[in-house]
């Protein structure tokens, strides 16, 4: 039981180290390919987001920056 815990702990440390050395471009590419593998499906947009897109002047300045592309 103790050996399994030690092996799992070592593997988790290695995974964290690998993730920290991955560059930002690599992360973006990984997410792009991961999303593209899924079949295209519709995503429901909540009503409050629709309202925010129609009336951006009602948003706080910090939130308005998030909507700018």
C-alpha positions in Angstrom: 0.0 0.0 0.0 2.8 2.4 0.9 4.6 1.7 -2.4 1.5 2.5 -4.4 1.2 5.8 -2.6 4.9 6.6 -3.2 4.6 5.7 -6.9 1.4 7.8 -7.3 3.1 10.7 -5.5 6.1 10.6 -7.8 4.0 10.4 -10.9 1.9 13.4 -9.8 5.2 15.4 -9.2 6.4 14.5 -12.7 3.1 15.5 -14.3 3.3 18.9 -12.5 6.9 19.4 -13.6 6.0 18.6 -17.2 3.0 21.0 -17.2 5.2 23.8 -15.7 7.8 23.5 -18.5 5.2 23.5 -21.3 5.3 26.9 -23.1 2.3 29.1 -23.6 2.2 28.4 -27.3 2.2 24.6 -26.6 -0.7 25.0 -24.2 -2.7 27.0 -26.8 -2.0 24.5 -29.5 -3.0 21.6 -27.2 -6.3 23.3 -26.3 -7.0 24.1 -30.0 -6.5 20.5 -31.1 -8.4 19.1 -28.1 -11.4 21.3 -29.0 -11.2 20.6 -32.7 -11.4 16.8 -32.1 -14.9 17.1 -30.7 -17.8 17.1 -33.1 -19.3 20.5 -33.6 -22.2 21.1 -31.3 -24.3 24.1 -30.4 -23.7 25.9 -27.1 -26.5 27.7 -25.3 -25.8 31.3 -24.5 -27.4 32.4 -21.2 -29.8 35.4 -21.4 -27.7 37.6 -19.2 -24.8 37.3 -21.6 -27.1 38.1 -24.5 -28.2 41.2 -22.6 -24.6 42.2 -21.9 -23.7 41.9 -25.6 -26.7 44.0 -26.6 -26.1 46.7 -24.0 -22.3 46.8 -23.2 -22.7 50.3 -21.7 -24.4 48.7 -18.7 -21.3 46.6 -17.8 -18.6 47.5 -15.3 -15.4 48.7 -17.0 -13.5 45.6 -16.0 -16.1 43.3 -17.5 -16.3 45.4 -20.6 -12.6 44.8 -21.2 -13.3 41.0 -21.1 -15.7 41.3 -24.0 -13.3 43.2 -26.3 -11.6 40.8 -28.7 
